Amino acid sequence: MELYNFNGVPAIKNVVLKPKAMPTMATVLYRKMHRRLIHAGKATVEEACRRIGIQLTRKNDDLCEGYIVGKKTDEIGKEAPIQGDEPLDFIRVDTVSHRVPSHLGYKYSIHIIDVASNYH
């Protein structure tokens, strides 16, 4: 190894870097890799770990609450809510924002609709 001056900066000449061996991991819990891979599915986690040489333990531990709740969003809203047949059995309420304030300076209003009679 030899030092020399390169544009006013000391530098090293004739350095040969030897490649280091690839680090290996013994085992990692499935749940930890599932979370590190942003709650990916079981097949995706297993394939990613297989490609980089990580052995997974506790592969049956795939019941992650966040993952299950995320998958349940496909089922939410498929059934219509029960609506009454009589006036005031079911009403919808919404807040409306206005770009231009009213003459009293209000920027918001509440919109209420009776579903049975369609009264606003």
Biopython code that builds the backbone (N, CA, C, O; Angstrom):
import numpy as np
from Bio.PDB.StructureBuilder import StructureBuilder

atoms = [
    (1, "MET", "N", (0.848, -1.158, 0.000)),
    (1, "MET", "CA", (0.000, 0.000, 0.000)),
    (1, "MET", "C", (0.899, 1.227, 0.000)),
    (1, "MET", "O", (1.852, 1.328, 0.773)),
    (2, "GLU", "N", (0.569, 2.148, -0.883)),
    (2, "GLU", "CA", (1.409, 3.332, -1.046)),
    (2, "GLU", "C", (0.521, 4.568, -1.107)),
    (2, "GLU", "O", (-0.490, 4.580, -1.810)),
    (3, "LEU", "N", (0.903, 5.618, -0.362)),
    (3, "LEU", "CA", (0.173, 6.884, -0.365)),
    (3, "LEU", "C", (0.748, 7.808, -1.416)),
    (3, "LEU", "O", (1.961, 7.838, -1.627)),
    (4, "TYR", "N", (-0.114, 8.561, -2.076)),
    (4, "TYR", "CA", (0.341, 9.585, -3.005)),
    (4, "TYR", "C", (-0.628, 10.750, -2.944)),
    (4, "TYR", "O", (-1.716, 10.640, -2.379)),
    (5, "ASN", "N", (-0.224, 11.867, -3.530)),
    (5, "ASN", "CA", (-1.008, 13.089, -3.496)),
    (5, "ASN", "C", (-1.808, 13.196, -4.793)),
    (5, "ASN", "O", (-1.230, 13.251, -5.879)),
    (6, "PHE", "N", (-3.136, 13.225, -4.681)),
    (6, "PHE", "CA", (-4.010, 13.344, -5.837)),
    (6, "PHE", "C", (-4.775, 14.649, -5.711)),
    (6, "PHE", "O", (-5.718, 14.749, -4.926)),
    (7, "ASN", "N", (-4.369, 15.655, -6.486)),
    (7, "ASN", "CA", (-4.987, 16.997, -6.449)),
    (7, "ASN", "C", (-5.070, 17.553, -5.023)),
    (7, "ASN", "O", (-6.083, 18.135, -4.635)),
    (8, "GLY", "N", (-4.027, 17.372, -4.269)),
    (8, "GLY", "CA", (-3.972, 17.913, -2.916)),
    (8, "GLY", "C", (-4.634, 17.037, -1.877)),
    (8, "GLY", "O", (-4.728, 17.418, -0.710)),
    (9, "VAL", "N", (-5.098, 15.855, -2.288)),
    (9, "VAL", "CA", (-5.754, 14.945, -1.351)),
    (9, "VAL", "C", (-4.937, 13.672, -1.261)),
    (9, "VAL", "O", (-4.607, 13.080, -2.289)),
    (10, "PRO", "N", (-4.600, 13.232, -0.045)),
    (10, "PRO", "CA", (-3.858, 11.976, 0.065)),
    (10, "PRO", "C", (-4.718, 10.803, -0.408)),
    (10, "PRO", "O", (-5.899, 10.707, -0.074)),
    (11, "ALA", "N", (-4.107, 9.921, -1.184)),
    (11, "ALA", "CA", (-4.830, 8.768, -1.714)),
    (11, "ALA", "C", (-3.953, 7.531, -1.574)),
    (11, "ALA", "O", (-2.740, 7.627, -1.388)),
    (12, "ILE", "N", (-4.594, 6.365, -1.669)),
    (12, "ILE", "CA", (-3.873, 5.097, -1.556)),
    (12, "ILE", "C", (-3.740, 4.487, -2.940)),
    (12, "ILE", "O", (-4.694, 4.452, -3.717)),
    (13, "LYS", "N", (-2.538, 4.007, -3.232)),
    (13, "LYS", "CA", (-2.256, 3.421, -4.541)),
    (13, "LYS", "C", (-2.031, 1.919, -4.391)),
    (13, "LYS", "O", (-1.542, 1.447, -3.365)),
    (14, "ASN", "N", (-2.398, 1.183, -5.434)),
    (14, "ASN", "CA", (-2.171, -0.261, -5.486)),
    (14, "ASN", "C", (-2.856, -1.024, -4.351)),
    (14, "ASN", "O", (-2.225, -1.816, -3.651)),
    (15, "VAL", "N", (-4.130, -0.778, -4.183)),
    (15, "VAL", "CA", (-4.885, -1.496, -3.169)),
    (15, "VAL", "C", (-5.734, -2.552, -3.863)),
    (15, "VAL", "O", (-6.494, -2.234, -4.778)),
    (16, "VAL", "N", (-5.614, -3.757, -3.450)),
    (16, "VAL", "CA", (-6.402, -4.855, -3.989)),
    (16, "VAL", "C", (-7.370, -5.298, -2.891)),
    (16, "VAL", "O", (-6.960, -5.774, -1.832)),
    (17, "LEU", "N", (-8.645, -5.131, -3.168)),
    (17, "LEU", "CA", (-9.653, -5.534, -2.204)),
    (17, "LEU", "C", (-10.067, -6.970, -2.479)),
    (17, "LEU", "O", (-10.394, -7.330, -3.610)),
    (18, "LYS", "N", (-10.049, -7.774, -1.447)),
    (18, "LYS", "CA", (-10.465, -9.159, -1.587)),
    (18, "LYS", "C", (-11.958, -9.247, -1.283)),
    (18, "LYS", "O", (-12.422, -8.697, -0.285)),
    (19, "PRO", "N", (-12.705, -9.933, -2.133)),
    (19, "PRO", "CA", (-14.143, -10.060, -1.853)),
    (19, "PRO", "C", (-14.366, -10.893, -0.596)),
    (19, "PRO", "O", (-13.703, -11.903, -0.364)),
    (20, "LYS", "N", (-15.317, -10.437, 0.199)),
    (20, "LYS", "CA", (-15.645, -11.162, 1.418)),
    (20, "LYS", "C", (-16.716, -12.195, 1.104)),
    (20, "LYS", "O", (-17.451, -12.074, 0.124)),
    (21, "ALA", "N", (-16.789, -13.179, 1.926)),
    (21, "ALA", "CA", (-17.819, -14.212, 1.748)),
    (21, "ALA", "C", (-19.186, -13.614, 2.035)),
    (21, "ALA", "O", (-19.321, -12.728, 2.879)),
    (22, "MET", "N", (-20.185, -14.094, 1.339)),
    (22, "MET", "CA", (-21.547, -13.625, 1.553)),
    (22, "MET", "C", (-21.992, -14.001, 2.965)),
    (22, "MET", "O", (-21.830, -15.146, 3.388)),
    (23, "PRO", "N", (-22.552, -13.037, 3.689)),
    (23, "PRO", "CA", (-23.036, -13.381, 5.023)),
    (23, "PRO", "C", (-24.241, -14.326, 4.922)),
    (23, "PRO", "O", (-25.058, -14.216, 4.007)),
    (24, "THR", "N", (-24.329, -15.223, 5.847)),
    (24, "THR", "CA", (-25.446, -16.157, 5.851)),
    (24, "THR", "C", (-26.237, -15.987, 7.134)),
    (24, "THR", "O", (-25.681, -15.696, 8.194)),
    (25, "MET", "N", (-27.535, -16.172, 7.021)),
    (25, "MET", "CA", (-28.395, -16.120, 8.193)),
    (25, "MET", "C", (-28.832, -17.534, 8.502)),
    (25, "MET", "O", (-29.152, -18.317, 7.608)),
    (26, "ALA", "N", (-28.841, -17.842, 9.768)),
    (26, "ALA", "CA", (-29.267, -19.182, 10.145)),
    (26, "ALA", "C", (-30.770, -19.316, 9.914)),
    (26, "ALA", "O", (-31.198, -20.008, 8.990)),
    (27, "THR", "N", (-31.559, -18.665, 10.739)),
    (27, "THR", "CA", (-32.999, -18.748, 10.605)),
    (27, "THR", "C", (-33.629, -17.431, 11.053)),
    (27, "THR", "O", (-33.060, -16.702, 11.865)),
    (28, "VAL", "N", (-34.804, -17.139, 10.514)),
    (28, "VAL", "CA", (-35.574, -15.951, 10.886)),
    (28, "VAL", "C", (-37.024, -16.391, 11.040)),
    (28, "VAL", "O", (-37.512, -17.235, 10.290)),
    (29, "LEU", "N", (-37.699, -15.813, 12.014)),
    (29, "LEU", "CA", (-39.114, -16.124, 12.204)),
    (29, "LEU", "C", (-39.929, -15.644, 11.003)),
    (29, "LEU", "O", (-39.681, -14.574, 10.447)),
    (30, "TYR", "N", (-40.910, -16.467, 10.621)),
    (30, "TYR", "CA", (-41.770, -16.091, 9.490)),
    (30, "TYR", "C", (-42.464, -14.764, 9.756)),
    (30, "TYR", "O", (-42.522, -13.915, 8.866)),
    (31, "ARG", "N", (-42.993, -14.564, 10.959)),
    (31, "ARG", "CA", (-43.745, -13.349, 11.281)),
    (31, "ARG", "C", (-42.877, -12.103, 11.114)),
    (31, "ARG", "O", (-43.361, -11.070, 10.650)),
    (32, "LYS", "N", (-41.595, -12.192, 11.489)),
    (32, "LYS", "CA", (-40.698, -11.039, 11.357)),
    (32, "LYS", "C", (-40.487, -10.683, 9.884)),
    (32, "LYS", "O", (-40.513, -9.508, 9.520)),
    (33, "MET", "N", (-40.278, -11.692, 9.040)),
    (33, "MET", "CA", (-40.084, -11.419, 7.614)),
    (33, "MET", "C", (-41.384, -10.939, 6.971)),
    (33, "MET", "O", (-41.354, -10.097, 6.074)),
    (34, "HIS", "N", (-42.515, -11.460, 7.417)),
    (34, "HIS", "CA", (-43.812, -11.035, 6.906)),
    (34, "HIS", "C", (-44.004, -9.539, 7.156)),
    (34, "HIS", "O", (-44.471, -8.816, 6.276)),
    (35, "ARG", "N", (-43.649, -9.081, 8.340)),
    (35, "ARG", "CA", (-43.773, -7.656, 8.664)),
    (35, "ARG", "C", (-42.735, -6.822, 7.927)),
    (35, "ARG", "O", (-43.038, -5.720, 7.470)),
    (36, "ARG", "N", (-41.524, -7.331, 7.808)),
    (36, "ARG", "CA", (-40.480, -6.575, 7.095)),
    (36, "ARG", "C", (-40.797, -6.416, 5.614)),
    (36, "ARG", "O", (-40.391, -5.436, 4.989)),
    (37, "LEU", "N", (-41.510, -7.365, 5.061)),
    (37, "LEU", "CA", (-41.897, -7.291, 3.653)),
    (37, "LEU", "C", (-43.286, -6.671, 3.499)),
    (37, "LEU", "O", (-44.017, -7.003, 2.566)),
    (38, "ILE", "N", (-43.639, -5.793, 4.396)),
    (38, "ILE", "CA", (-44.867, -5.000, 4.363)),
    (38, "ILE", "C", (-46.100, -5.899, 4.281)),
    (38, "ILE", "O", (-46.982, -5.688, 3.448)),
    (39, "HIS", "N", (-46.148, -6.907, 5.160)),
    (39, "HIS", "CA", (-47.300, -7.795, 5.287)),
    (39, "HIS", "C", (-47.634, -8.501, 3.973)),
    (39, "HIS", "O", (-48.799, -8.624, 3.597)),
    (40, "ALA", "N", (-46.595, -8.957, 3.289)),
    (40, "ALA", "CA", (-46.797, -9.691, 2.040)),
    (40, "ALA", "C", (-47.401, -11.061, 2.336)),
    (40, "ALA", "O", (-47.344, -11.541, 3.468)),
    (41, "GLY", "N", (-47.971, -11.679, 1.324)),
    (41, "GLY", "CA", (-48.574, -12.997, 1.467)),
    (41, "GLY", "C", (-47.527, -14.073, 1.730)),
    (41, "GLY", "O", (-46.331, -13.850, 1.541)),
    (42, "LYS", "N", (-47.987, -15.233, 2.166)),
    (42, "LYS", "CA", (-47.085, -16.315, 2.566)),
    (42, "LYS", "C", (-46.189, -16.774, 1.413)),
    (42, "LYS", "O", (-44.990, -16.974, 1.605)),
    (43, "ALA", "N", (-46.756, -16.941, 0.230)),
    (43, "ALA", "CA", (-45.963, -17.398, -0.916)),
    (43, "ALA", "C", (-44.879, -16.372, -1.276)),
    (43, "ALA", "O", (-43.763, -16.752, -1.630)),
    (44, "THR", "N", (-45.202, -15.081, -1.187)),
    (44, "THR", "CA", (-44.234, -14.029, -1.505)),
    (44, "THR", "C", (-43.098, -14.010, -0.501)),
    (44, "THR", "O", (-41.935, -13.877, -0.882)),
    (45, "VAL", "N", (-43.421, -14.142, 0.780)),
    (45, "VAL", "CA", (-42.388, -14.148, 1.829)),
    (45, "VAL", "C", (-41.474, -15.346, 1.654)),
    (45, "VAL", "O", (-40.254, -15.209, 1.732)),
    (46, "GLU", "N", (-42.048, -16.519, 1.418)),
    (46, "GLU", "CA", (-41.235, -17.730, 1.254)),
    (46, "GLU", "C", (-40.331, -17.631, 0.028)),
    (46, "GLU", "O", (-39.169, -18.033, 0.085)),
    (47, "GLU", "N", (-40.849, -17.103, -1.071)),
    (47, "GLU", "CA", (-40.042, -16.978, -2.290)),
    (47, "GLU", "C", (-38.913, -15.976, -2.102)),
    (47, "GLU", "O", (-37.786, -16.239, -2.523)),
    (48, "ALA", "N", (-39.188, -14.835, -1.479)),
    (48, "ALA", "CA", (-38.149, -13.824, -1.261)),
    (48, "ALA", "C", (-37.043, -14.375, -0.365)),
    (48, "ALA", "O", (-35.861, -14.155, -0.628)),
    (49, "CYS", "N", (-37.418, -15.078, 0.677)),
    (49, "CYS", "CA", (-36.416, -15.648, 1.580)),
    (49, "CYS", "C", (-35.627, -16.764, 0.908)),
    (49, "CYS", "O", (-34.424, -16.897, 1.133)),
    (50, "ARG", "N", (-36.288, -17.557, 0.096)),
    (50, "ARG", "CA", (-35.579, -18.623, -0.628)),
    (50, "ARG", "C", (-34.532, -18.043, -1.563)),
    (50, "ARG", "O", (-33.432, -18.586, -1.671)),
    (51, "ARG", "N", (-34.859, -16.936, -2.245)),
    (51, "ARG", "CA", (-33.925, -16.333, -3.206)),
    (51, "ARG", "C", (-32.661, -15.795, -2.552)),
    (51, "ARG", "O", (-31.585, -15.837, -3.149)),
    (52, "ILE", "N", (-32.783, -15.291, -1.329)),
    (52, "ILE", "CA", (-31.593, -14.711, -0.692)),
    (52, "ILE", "C", (-30.993, -15.611, 0.369)),
    (52, "ILE", "O", (-30.058, -15.213, 1.063)),
    (53, "GLY", "N", (-31.515, -16.814, 0.502)),
    (53, "GLY", "CA", (-30.895, -17.805, 1.363)),
    (53, "GLY", "C", (-31.279, -17.729, 2.833)),
    (53, "GLY", "O", (-30.514, -18.177, 3.687)),
    (54, "ILE", "N", (-32.421, -17.183, 3.144)),
    (54, "ILE", "CA", (-32.880, -17.122, 4.528)),
    (54, "ILE", "C", (-33.807, -18.298, 4.783)),
    (54, "ILE", "O", (-34.728, -18.553, 4.006)),
    (55, "GLN", "N", (-33.563, -19.006, 5.867)),
    (55, "GLN", "CA", (-34.436, -20.108, 6.248)),
    (55, "GLN", "C", (-35.478, -19.575, 7.226)),
    (55, "GLN", "O", (-35.143, -18.894, 8.195)),
    (56, "LEU", "N", (-36.728, -19.889, 6.964)),
    (56, "LEU", "CA", (-37.814, -19.429, 7.814)),
    (56, "LEU", "C", (-38.177, -20.475, 8.851)),
    (56, "LEU", "O", (-38.163, -21.675, 8.578)),
    (57, "THR", "N", (-38.506, -19.995, 10.056)),
    (57, "THR", "CA", (-39.013, -20.882, 11.087)),
    (57, "THR", "C", (-40.439, -20.468, 11.407)),
    (57, "THR", "O", (-40.842, -19.334, 11.149)),
    (58, "ARG", "N", (-41.187, -21.385, 11.962)),
    (58, "ARG", "CA", (-42.596, -21.165, 12.327)),
    (58, "ARG", "C", (-43.403, -20.675, 11.130)),
    (58, "ARG", "O", (-44.044, -19.626, 11.195)),
    (59, "LYS", "N", (-43.370, -21.417, 10.061)),
    (59, "LYS", "CA", (-44.098, -21.029, 8.853)),
    (59, "LYS", "C", (-45.614, -21.065, 9.044)),
    (59, "LYS", "O", (-46.347, -20.442, 8.277)),
    (60, "ASN", "N", (-46.081, -21.775, 10.041)),
    (60, "ASN", "CA", (-47.524, -21.835, 10.288)),
    (60, "ASN", "C", (-48.031, -20.619, 11.057)),
    (60, "ASN", "O", (-49.233, -20.492, 11.290)),
    (61, "ASP", "N", (-47.131, -19.728, 11.451)),
    (61, "ASP", "CA", (-47.491, -18.541, 12.222)),
    (61, "ASP", "C", (-47.833, -17.399, 11.262)),
    (61, "ASP", "O", (-47.202, -16.343, 11.291)),
    (62, "ASP", "N", (-48.834, -17.622, 10.415)),
    (62, "ASP", "CA", (-49.161, -16.624, 9.391)),
    (62, "ASP", "C", (-50.455, -15.872, 9.680)),
    (62, "ASP", "O", (-51.018, -15.251, 8.778)),
    (63, "LEU", "N", (-50.932, -15.917, 10.912)),
    (63, "LEU", "CA", (-52.164, -15.216, 11.263)),
    (63, "LEU", "C", (-51.823, -13.842, 11.845)),
    (63, "LEU", "O", (-51.926, -13.629, 13.053)),
    (64, "CYS", "N", (-51.424, -12.926, 10.987)),
    (64, "CYS", "CA", (-51.091, -11.561, 11.386)),
    (64, "CYS", "C", (-52.377, -10.741, 11.373)),
    (64, "CYS", "O", (-53.072, -10.691, 10.358)),
    (65, "GLU", "N", (-52.694, -10.100, 12.490)),
    (65, "GLU", "CA", (-53.965, -9.370, 12.597)),
    (65, "GLU", "C", (-54.077, -8.261, 11.542)),
    (65, "GLU", "O", (-55.129, -8.109, 10.922)),
    (66, "GLY", "N", (-53.008, -7.487, 11.332)),
    (66, "GLY", "CA", (-53.040, -6.423, 10.334)),
    (66, "GLY", "C", (-53.270, -6.952, 8.930)),
    (66, "GLY", "O", (-54.000, -6.342, 8.148)),
    (67, "TYR", "N", (-52.655, -8.083, 8.603)),
    (67, "TYR", "CA", (-52.817, -8.695, 7.289)),
    (67, "TYR", "C", (-54.260, -9.171, 7.092)),
    (67, "TYR", "O", (-54.852, -8.963, 6.033)),
    (68, "ILE", "N", (-54.813, -9.808, 8.120)),
    (68, "ILE", "CA", (-56.184, -10.319, 8.017)),
    (68, "ILE", "C", (-57.173, -9.170, 7.877)),
    (68, "ILE", "O", (-58.086, -9.235, 7.053)),
    (69, "VAL", "N", (-57.002, -8.117, 8.674)),
    (69, "VAL", "CA", (-57.904, -6.966, 8.597)),
    (69, "VAL", "C", (-57.790, -6.299, 7.232)),
    (69, "VAL", "O", (-58.796, -5.862, 6.674)),
    (70, "GLY", "N", (-56.587, -6.217, 6.690)),
    (70, "GLY", "CA", (-56.396, -5.630, 5.367)),
    (70, "GLY", "C", (-57.088, -6.415, 4.278)),
    (70, "GLY", "O", (-57.623, -5.829, 3.337)),
    (71, "LYS", "N", (-57.088, -7.722, 4.389)),
    (71, "LYS", "CA", (-57.763, -8.564, 3.401)),
    (71, "LYS", "C", (-59.278, -8.527, 3.562)),
    (71, "LYS", "O", (-60.005, -8.780, 2.602)),
    (72, "LYS", "N", (-59.758, -8.220, 4.745)),
    (72, "LYS", "CA", (-61.196, -8.169, 4.998)),
    (72, "LYS", "C", (-61.855, -6.961, 4.332)),
    (72, "LYS", "O", (-63.078, -6.934, 4.200)),
    (73, "THR", "N", (-61.090, -5.976, 3.915)),
    (73, "THR", "CA", (-61.703, -4.789, 3.305)),
    (73, "THR", "C", (-62.445, -5.138, 2.028)),
    (73, "THR", "O", (-63.317, -4.382, 1.601)),
    (74, "ASP", "N", (-62.123, -6.253, 1.415)),
    (74, "ASP", "CA", (-62.845, -6.669, 0.216)),
    (74, "ASP", "C", (-64.288, -7.052, 0.540)),
    (74, "ASP", "O", (-65.161, -6.990, -0.326)),
    (75, "GLU", "N", (-64.535, -7.447, 1.786)),
    (75, "GLU", "CA", (-65.860, -7.903, 2.166)),
    (75, "GLU", "C", (-66.733, -6.782, 2.717)),
    (75, "GLU", "O", (-67.958, -6.902, 2.728)),
    (76, "ILE", "N", (-66.120, -5.697, 3.173)),
    (76, "ILE", "CA", (-66.885, -4.608, 3.768)),
    (76, "ILE", "C", (-67.693, -3.907, 2.685)),
    (76, "ILE", "O", (-67.165, -3.582, 1.622)),
    (77, "GLY", "N", (-68.945, -3.678, 2.949)),
    (77, "GLY", "CA", (-69.792, -2.926, 2.032)),
    (77, "GLY", "C", (-70.471, -3.744, 0.958)),
    (77, "GLY", "O", (-71.118, -3.170, 0.082)),
    (78, "LYS", "N", (-70.353, -5.055, 0.984)),
    (78, "LYS", "CA", (-71.016, -5.853, -0.048)),
    (78, "LYS", "C", (-72.507, -6.015, 0.227)),
    (78, "LYS", "O", (-73.292, -6.252, -0.691)),
    (79, "GLU", "N", (-72.893, -5.886, 1.495)),
    (79, "GLU", "CA", (-74.302, -5.966, 1.837)),
    (79, "GLU", "C", (-74.803, -4.565, 2.150)),
    (79, "GLU", "O", (-74.144, -3.809, 2.864)),
    (80, "ALA", "N", (-75.947, -4.226, 1.625)),
    (80, "ALA", "CA", (-76.520, -2.908, 1.889)),
    (80, "ALA", "C", (-77.016, -2.849, 3.329)),
    (80, "ALA", "O", (-77.542, -3.832, 3.851)),
    (81, "PRO", "N", (-76.847, -1.698, 3.968)),
    (81, "PRO", "CA", (-77.349, -1.592, 5.337)),
    (81, "PRO", "C", (-78.874, -1.667, 5.364)),
    (81, "PRO", "O", (-79.541, -1.326, 4.387)),
    (82, "ILE", "N", (-79.405, -2.111, 6.477)),
    (82, "ILE", "CA", (-80.860, -2.221, 6.623)),
    (82, "ILE", "C", (-81.451, -0.817, 6.678)),
    (82, "ILE", "O", (-81.043, 0.008, 7.496)),
    (83, "GLN", "N", (-82.400, -0.558, 5.814)),
    (83, "GLN", "CA", (-83.032, 0.752, 5.768)),
    (83, "GLN", "C", (-84.511, 0.588, 6.109)),
    (83, "GLN", "O", (-85.158, -0.373, 5.695)),
    (84, "GLY", "N", (-85.033, 1.554, 6.878)),
    (84, "GLY", "CA", (-86.427, 1.480, 7.281)),
    (84, "GLY", "C", (-87.355, 1.906, 6.165)),
    (84, "GLY", "O", (-86.931, 2.509, 5.179)),
    (85, "ASP", "N", (-88.630, 1.585, 6.332)),
    (85, "ASP", "CA", (-89.650, 1.952, 5.355)),
    (85, "ASP", "C", (-90.431, 3.195, 5.776)),
    (85, "ASP", "O", (-91.094, 3.822, 4.950)),
    (86, "GLU", "N", (-90.356, 3.545, 7.031)),
    (86, "GLU", "CA", (-91.110, 4.678, 7.558)),
    (86, "GLU", "C", (-90.227, 5.927, 7.594)),
    (86, "GLU", "O", (-89.005, 5.816, 7.694)),
    (87, "PRO", "N", (-90.833, 7.110, 7.514)),
    (87, "PRO", "CA", (-90.053, 8.344, 7.642)),
    (87, "PRO", "C", (-89.289, 8.380, 8.964)),
    (87, "PRO", "O", (-89.787, 7.948, 10.004)),
    (88, "LEU", "N", (-88.087, 8.898, 8.896)),
    (88, "LEU", "CA", (-87.152, 9.032, 10.019)),
    (88, "LEU", "C", (-86.630, 7.702, 10.553)),
    (88, "LEU", "O", (-85.991, 7.676, 11.606)),
    (89, "ASP", "N", (-86.889, 6.587, 9.844)),
    (89, "ASP", "CA", (-86.267, 5.310, 10.228)),
    (89, "ASP", "C", (-84.787, 5.305, 9.856)),
    (89, "ASP", "O", (-83.955, 4.750, 10.573)),
    (90, "PHE", "N", (-84.480, 5.923, 8.740)),
    (90, "PHE", "CA", (-83.097, 5.944, 8.258)),
    (90, "PHE", "C", (-82.821, 7.302, 7.630)),
    (90, "PHE", "O", (-83.471, 7.687, 6.658)),
    (91, "ILE", "N", (-81.861, 8.023, 8.182)),
    (91, "ILE", "CA", (-81.503, 9.328, 7.622)),
    (91, "ILE", "C", (-80.015, 9.345, 7.306)),
    (91, "ILE", "O", (-79.222, 8.636, 7.926)),
    (92, "ARG", "N", (-79.662, 10.148, 6.354)),
    (92, "ARG", "CA", (-78.258, 10.344, 5.977)),
    (92, "ARG", "C", (-77.884, 11.785, 6.309)),
    (92, "ARG", "O", (-78.648, 12.717, 6.055)),
    (93, "VAL", "N", (-76.689, 11.946, 6.883)),
    (93, "VAL", "CA", (-76.206, 13.264, 7.274)),
    (93, "VAL", "C", (-74.832, 13.461, 6.653)),
    (93, "VAL", "O", (-73.989, 12.564, 6.689)),
    (94, "ASP", "N", (-74.613, 14.640, 6.083)),
    (94, "ASP", "CA", (-73.327, 14.945, 5.454)),
    (94, "ASP", "C", (-72.959, 16.394, 5.742)),
    (94, "ASP", "O", (-73.834, 17.250, 5.869)),
    (95, "THR", "N", (-71.683, 16.661, 5.841)),
    (95, "THR", "CA", (-71.189, 18.025, 6.012)),
    (95, "THR", "C", (-70.726, 18.527, 4.654)),
    (95, "THR", "O", (-69.979, 17.840, 3.958)),
    (96, "VAL", "N", (-71.163, 19.715, 4.275)),
    (96, "VAL", "CA", (-70.826, 20.300, 2.984)),
    (96, "VAL", "C", (-69.957, 21.535, 3.235)),
    (96, "VAL", "O", (-70.325, 22.402, 4.027)),
    (97, "SER", "N", (-68.802, 21.613, 2.558)),
    (97, "SER", "CA", (-67.958, 22.809, 2.679)),
    (97, "SER", "C", (-68.176, 23.683, 1.444)),
    (97, "SER", "O", (-68.327, 23.178, 0.331)),
    (98, "HIS", "N", (-68.190, 24.985, 1.655)),
    (98, "HIS", "CA", (-68.439, 25.937, 0.579)),
    (98, "HIS", "C", (-67.173, 26.744, 0.317)),
    (98, "HIS", "O", (-66.508, 27.181, 1.256)),
    (99, "ARG", "N", (-66.838, 26.943, -0.955)),
    (99, "ARG", "CA", (-65.655, 27.731, -1.313)),
    (99, "ARG", "C", (-65.821, 29.185, -0.889)),
    (99, "ARG", "O", (-64.906, 29.793, -0.333)),
    (100, "VAL", "N", (-66.976, 29.719, -1.156)),
    (100, "VAL", "CA", (-67.252, 31.121, -0.822)),
    (100, "VAL", "C", (-68.112, 31.138, 0.448)),
    (100, "VAL", "O", (-69.194, 30.551, 0.456)),
    (101, "PRO", "N", (-67.660, 31.788, 1.504)),
    (101, "PRO", "CA", (-68.456, 31.841, 2.732)),
    (101, "PRO", "C", (-69.790, 32.559, 2.495)),
    (101, "PRO", "O", (-69.913, 33.394, 1.599)),
    (102, "SER", "N", (-70.781, 32.212, 3.318)),
    (102, "SER", "CA", (-72.087, 32.861, 3.207)),
    (102, "SER", "C", (-71.988, 34.311, 3.688)),
    (102, "SER", "O", (-70.932, 34.757, 4.138)),
    (103, "HIS", "N", (-73.098, 35.036, 3.586)),
    (103, "HIS", "CA", (-73.084, 36.441, 3.990)),
    (103, "HIS", "C", (-72.830, 36.587, 5.497)),
    (103, "HIS", "O", (-72.454, 37.664, 5.960)),
    (104, "LEU", "N", (-73.033, 35.511, 6.259)),
    (104, "LEU", "CA", (-72.729, 35.542, 7.701)),
    (104, "LEU", "C", (-71.335, 34.988, 8.003)),
    (104, "LEU", "O", (-70.913, 34.966, 9.160)),
    (105, "GLY", "N", (-70.618, 34.538, 6.963)),
    (105, "GLY", "CA", (-69.253, 34.048, 7.134)),
    (105, "GLY", "C", (-69.131, 32.545, 7.342)),
    (105, "GLY", "O", (-68.041, 32.050, 7.630)),
    (106, "TYR", "N", (-70.242, 31.803, 7.199)),
    (106, "TYR", "CA", (-70.189, 30.355, 7.392)),
    (106, "TYR", "C", (-69.589, 29.674, 6.161)),
    (106, "TYR", "O", (-69.911, 30.025, 5.026)),
    (107, "LYS", "N", (-68.704, 28.687, 6.404)),
    (107, "LYS", "CA", (-68.074, 27.936, 5.319)),
    (107, "LYS", "C", (-68.615, 26.514, 5.207)),
    (107, "LYS", "O", (-68.338, 25.821, 4.229)),
    (108, "TYR", "N", (-69.387, 26.073, 6.206)),
    (108, "TYR", "CA", (-69.880, 24.697, 6.229)),
    (108, "TYR", "C", (-71.380, 24.685, 6.476)),
    (108, "TYR", "O", (-71.930, 25.592, 7.102)),
    (109, "SER", "N", (-72.028, 23.649, 5.977)),
    (109, "SER", "CA", (-73.441, 23.436, 6.270)),
    (109, "SER", "C", (-73.664, 21.930, 6.417)),
    (109, "SER", "O", (-72.849, 21.128, 5.961)),
    (110, "ILE", "N", (-74.760, 21.558, 7.049)),
    (110, "ILE", "CA", (-75.112, 20.156, 7.244)),
    (110, "ILE", "C", (-76.285, 19.829, 6.331)),
    (110, "ILE", "O", (-77.279, 20.555, 6.294)),
    (111, "HIS", "N", (-76.160, 18.730, 5.598)),
    (111, "HIS", "CA", (-77.212, 18.286, 4.682)),
    (111, "HIS", "C", (-77.802, 17.003, 5.251)),
    (111, "HIS", "O", (-77.084, 16.019, 5.430)),
    (112, "ILE", "N", (-79.094, 17.003, 5.537)),
    (112, "ILE", "CA", (-79.771, 15.852, 6.126)),
    (112, "ILE", "C", (-80.853, 15.388, 5.156)),
    (112, "ILE", "O", (-81.642, 16.197, 4.667)),
    (113, "ILE", "N", (-80.889, 14.064, 4.874)),
    (113, "ILE", "CA", (-81.875, 13.491, 3.951)),
    (113, "ILE", "C", (-82.565, 12.323, 4.638)),
    (113, "ILE", "O", (-81.907, 11.439, 5.188)),
    (114, "ASP", "N", (-83.884, 12.324, 4.606)),
    (114, "ASP", "CA", (-84.661, 11.170, 5.058)),
    (114, "ASP", "C", (-84.773, 10.219, 3.877)),
    (114, "ASP", "O", (-85.322, 10.580, 2.835)),
    (115, "VAL", "N", (-84.252, 8.997, 4.036)),
    (115, "VAL", "CA", (-84.187, 8.059, 2.921)),
    (115, "VAL", "C", (-85.584, 7.615, 2.472)),
    (115, "VAL", "O", (-85.834, 7.514, 1.271)),
    (116, "ALA", "N", (-86.481, 7.354, 3.397)),
    (116, "ALA", "CA", (-87.816, 6.843, 3.034)),
    (116, "ALA", "C", (-88.621, 7.876, 2.242)),
    (116, "ALA", "O", (-89.244, 7.538, 1.236)),
    (117, "SER", "N", (-88.609, 9.129, 2.690)),
    (117, "SER", "CA", (-89.427, 10.160, 2.018)),
    (117, "SER", "C", (-88.607, 11.025, 1.074)),
    (117, "SER", "O", (-89.175, 11.815, 0.319)),
    (118, "ASN", "N", (-87.301, 10.897, 1.099)),
    (118, "ASN", "CA", (-86.379, 11.718, 0.296)),
    (118, "ASN", "C", (-86.515, 13.211, 0.637)),
    (118, "ASN", "O", (-86.267, 14.072, -0.207)),
    (119, "TYR", "N", (-86.908, 13.500, 1.865)),
    (119, "TYR", "CA", (-87.055, 14.882, 2.326)),
    (119, "TYR", "C", (-85.696, 15.422, 2.734)),
    (119, "TYR", "O", (-84.946, 14.772, 3.462)),
    (120, "HIS", "N", (-85.384, 16.638, 2.248)),
    (120, "HIS", "CA", (-84.087, 17.270, 2.561)),
    (120, "HIS", "C", (-84.285, 18.286, 3.650)),
    (120, "HIS", "O", (-83.327, 18.937, 4.069)),
]
sb = StructureBuilder()
sb.init_structure("model")
sb.init_model(0)
sb.init_chain("A")
sb.init_seg("    ")
for serial, (resi, resn, name, xyz) in enumerate(atoms, 1):
    if name == "N":
        sb.init_residue(resn, " ", resi, " ")
    sb.init_atom(name, np.array(xyz, "f"), 0.0, 1.0, " ", f" {name:<3s}", serial, name[0])
structure = sb.get_structure()
